[in-house]
């Protein structure tokens, strides 16, 4: 694959926002056009493959960027790796989901693999800095903010403003790798607890524990920044 990345220099949108922008710009024939594009790419049409890469490269980067700890260079590397996989695996796409969903899963897998490689490097170079041995504790709970059912609106759901996104990024600093991964997959990618467990290989209870701790930490930090009352039943 010779396609080069053309990504904006400023703070990227979330993958969810990218999808909304694409759907808002689309029309009724967009889905059919995409199917034809995929069929052409599967038949070896280089221009069709380039069009797919150009269409989805920004979304892939938006997935990788928070999972890579907002490290732009690492996210660029993961984006390139994920797009190479899209190029190599396009013949395996069977249309059971949308093309965007299929490519997003490749991007998430590439990001998680990069995190594992980074962790192995750190453990080899600095073996005394292993992660805390508390990651397998399971604690059933209902996530504040109604992430798995009805309840108060989670203040982290609205990532529409650049200022708020920057503050969420700041609030995420210091989270463990697994807490950040689970949080990103839940809030940015809107995956269910079961999907996150399947994607990461964690037990359901472990996913809930990491998500609860990450959400509580970020909510407390955002509250300290002046983003309003704790939503767990408080009234103005």
C-alpha positions as CSV (number, residue, x, y, z in Angstrom):
1,X,0.0,0.0,0.0
2,X,1.5,3.3,-1.1
3,X,-1.2,5.6,0.2
4,X,0.2,8.4,2.5
5,X,-1.7,9.8,5.4
6,X,-3.2,13.2,5.3
7,X,-4.3,14.1,8.8
8,X,-5.1,17.5,10.3
9,X,-2.6,19.0,12.6
10,X,-5.1,20.1,15.3
11,X,-6.9,18.0,17.9
12,X,-8.8,15.2,16.1
13,X,-12.5,14.6,16.5
14,X,-13.6,11.5,18.3
15,X,-14.4,8.6,16.0
16,X,-18.0,9.0,16.9
17,X,-18.0,12.6,15.7
18,X,-16.3,11.6,12.5
19,X,-19.1,9.1,11.8
20,X,-21.7,11.8,12.5
21,X,-20.0,14.2,10.1
22,X,-19.8,11.5,7.4
23,X,-23.5,10.6,7.8
24,X,-24.5,14.2,7.7
25,X,-22.7,14.7,4.4
26,X,-24.0,11.5,2.9
27,X,-27.1,10.9,0.8
28,X,-29.4,7.9,0.0
29,X,-27.0,6.4,-2.5
30,X,-23.9,6.5,-0.2
31,X,-24.4,2.9,1.0
32,X,-24.8,1.5,-2.4
33,X,-21.8,3.5,-3.7
34,X,-19.7,2.1,-0.8
35,X,-20.7,-1.5,-1.6
36,X,-19.6,-1.0,-5.2
37,X,-16.3,0.6,-4.0
38,X,-15.7,-2.5,-1.8
39,X,-16.4,-4.9,-4.6
40,X,-14.0,-3.0,-6.9
41,X,-11.3,-3.0,-4.2
42,X,-11.8,-6.7,-3.7
43,X,-11.3,-7.2,-7.4
44,X,-8.0,-5.5,-7.2
45,X,-8.9,-1.9,-8.2
46,X,-6.2,0.3,-6.7
47,X,-8.2,3.5,-7.1
48,X,-11.1,2.0,-5.2
49,X,-8.8,0.9,-2.4
50,X,-7.2,4.4,-2.2
51,X,-10.7,5.9,-2.0
52,X,-11.5,3.6,1.0
53,X,-8.3,4.5,2.7
54,X,-8.8,8.2,2.1
55,X,-12.4,8.0,3.4
56,X,-11.6,6.2,6.7
57,X,-8.0,7.2,7.6
58,X,-9.2,10.0,9.8
59,X,-11.6,7.8,11.6
60,X,-8.9,5.2,12.2
61,X,-6.6,8.0,13.6
62,X,-9.5,9.2,15.8
63,X,-9.8,5.7,17.3
64,X,-6.0,5.2,17.8
65,X,-5.3,8.7,19.2
66,X,-6.9,8.3,22.7
67,X,-6.0,4.6,23.0
68,X,-2.4,5.5,22.4
69,X,-2.5,8.0,25.3
70,X,-2.9,11.0,23.0
71,X,0.6,10.4,21.6
72,X,0.2,11.7,18.0
73,X,3.3,10.0,16.7
74,X,2.3,6.6,18.1
75,X,-1.2,7.1,16.9
76,X,0.1,7.8,13.4
77,X,2.1,4.6,13.4
78,X,-0.9,2.6,14.6
79,X,-3.1,4.3,11.9
80,X,-0.6,3.3,9.2
81,X,-0.5,-0.3,10.5
82,X,-4.3,-0.5,10.7
83,X,-4.8,0.8,7.2
84,X,-2.2,-1.7,5.9
85,X,-4.4,-4.4,7.5
86,X,-7.5,-3.0,5.8
87,X,-5.6,-3.1,2.5
88,X,-4.6,-6.7,3.1
89,X,-7.9,-8.0,4.5
90,X,-10.4,-6.2,2.3
91,X,-11.0,-9.5,0.6
92,X,-12.3,-10.9,3.9
93,X,-14.9,-8.2,4.3
94,X,-18.3,-10.0,3.9
95,X,-20.7,-7.1,4.6
96,X,-22.0,-8.5,7.9
97,X,-21.5,-5.1,9.4
98,X,-20.9,-1.7,7.8
99,X,-17.5,-1.1,6.3
100,X,-16.9,1.6,8.9
101,X,-17.6,-0.8,11.8
102,X,-15.3,-3.4,10.3
103,X,-12.5,-0.9,9.9
104,X,-13.0,0.5,13.4
105,X,-12.6,-3.0,14.8
106,X,-9.3,-3.3,12.9
107,X,-8.2,0.0,14.3
108,X,-9.1,-0.9,17.9
109,X,-7.2,-4.3,17.6
110,X,-4.2,-2.5,16.1
111,X,-4.2,0.0,19.0
112,X,-4.5,-2.7,21.7
113,X,-1.7,-4.7,20.1
114,X,0.5,-1.6,20.1
115,X,-0.3,-1.1,23.8
116,X,0.7,-4.7,24.5
117,X,4.0,-4.3,22.7
118,X,4.7,-1.1,24.6
119,X,3.9,-2.7,27.9
120,X,6.3,-5.6,27.1
121,X,9.0,-3.1,26.2
122,X,8.5,-1.3,29.4
123,X,8.5,-4.5,31.4
124,X,11.7,-5.6,29.7
125,X,13.5,-2.2,30.2
126,X,12.1,-1.3,33.6
127,X,10.9,-4.6,35.2
128,X,10.5,-2.9,38.6
129,X,7.8,-0.6,37.3
130,X,5.1,-3.3,36.7
131,X,1.5,-2.3,36.9
132,X,-0.3,-2.6,40.2
133,X,-1.4,-6.1,41.0
134,X,-5.0,-5.1,41.5
135,X,-6.4,-5.5,38.0
136,X,-8.3,-8.8,38.5
137,X,-10.4,-7.7,41.4
138,X,-14.1,-7.9,40.4
139,X,-16.6,-5.5,42.0
140,X,-20.2,-5.6,40.7
141,X,-21.8,-2.2,40.5
142,X,-24.1,0.0,38.5
143,X,-21.9,2.5,36.6
144,X,-22.8,6.1,37.5
145,X,-24.4,7.9,34.6
146,X,-26.5,5.1,33.2
147,X,-23.9,3.6,30.9
148,X,-25.6,0.2,31.1
149,X,-29.3,1.3,31.5
150,X,-31.5,4.2,32.4
151,X,-30.3,6.8,34.8
152,X,-28.8,10.3,35.0
153,X,-27.0,11.5,31.9
154,X,-23.2,10.9,32.0
155,X,-21.5,14.3,31.7
156,X,-18.7,12.6,29.7
157,X,-21.1,11.8,26.9
158,X,-20.9,15.2,25.3
159,X,-17.4,15.6,23.8
160,X,-18.5,18.2,21.3
161,X,-16.4,21.2,22.3
162,X,-12.6,21.4,21.8
163,X,-12.2,22.8,25.3
164,X,-14.1,20.0,26.9
165,X,-12.2,17.4,24.9
166,X,-8.9,18.9,26.0
167,X,-10.0,18.8,29.6
168,X,-11.1,15.2,29.3
169,X,-7.7,14.4,27.9
170,X,-6.1,16.2,30.8
171,X,-8.4,14.3,33.3
172,X,-7.4,11.0,31.7
173,X,-3.7,11.6,32.5
174,X,-2.5,9.2,35.1
175,X,-5.1,6.5,34.4
176,X,-3.7,3.0,34.2
177,X,-3.4,1.6,30.7
178,X,-6.4,-0.7,31.2
179,X,-8.5,2.0,32.8
180,X,-7.8,4.3,29.8
181,X,-8.5,1.6,27.3
182,X,-11.8,0.6,28.9
183,X,-12.9,4.2,29.2
184,X,-12.0,5.1,25.6
185,X,-13.8,2.0,24.3
186,X,-16.9,2.7,26.3
187,X,-17.2,6.5,26.0
188,X,-15.5,7.3,22.7
189,X,-16.4,4.1,20.8
190,X,-19.8,3.5,22.6
191,X,-19.0,-0.2,23.0
192,X,-21.0,-2.3,25.5
193,X,-19.4,-4.0,28.5
194,X,-19.6,-7.4,26.8
195,X,-18.0,-6.0,23.6
196,X,-15.2,-4.5,25.6
197,X,-14.6,-7.8,27.4
198,X,-14.5,-9.7,24.1
199,X,-12.2,-7.1,22.5
200,X,-9.7,-6.9,25.4
201,X,-9.9,-10.4,26.8
202,X,-10.9,-9.1,30.3
203,X,-13.6,-10.6,32.5
204,X,-16.9,-8.7,32.6
205,X,-16.3,-7.8,36.2
206,X,-12.8,-6.6,35.5
207,X,-14.1,-4.3,32.7
208,X,-16.7,-2.9,35.1
209,X,-14.1,-2.3,37.8
210,X,-11.7,-0.4,35.5
211,X,-14.6,1.6,33.9
212,X,-16.0,2.5,37.3
213,X,-12.6,3.7,38.6
214,X,-11.7,5.6,35.4
215,X,-15.1,7.3,35.2
216,X,-15.0,8.2,38.9
217,X,-11.5,9.7,38.6
218,X,-12.3,11.6,35.4
219,X,-15.6,12.9,36.8
220,X,-14.0,14.1,40.0
221,X,-11.2,15.9,38.0
222,X,-13.8,17.5,35.7
223,X,-15.8,18.6,38.7
224,X,-12.7,20.2,40.1
225,X,-12.3,22.0,36.8
226,X,-15.7,23.6,37.3
227,X,-17.9,21.3,35.1
228,X,-20.8,21.3,37.6
229,X,-22.2,19.1,40.2
230,X,-21.6,15.4,40.6
231,X,-24.5,13.8,38.7
232,X,-25.1,11.0,41.2
233,X,-28.3,12.4,42.4
234,X,-27.1,15.9,43.3
235,X,-29.4,18.9,42.7
236,X,-28.3,22.4,41.7
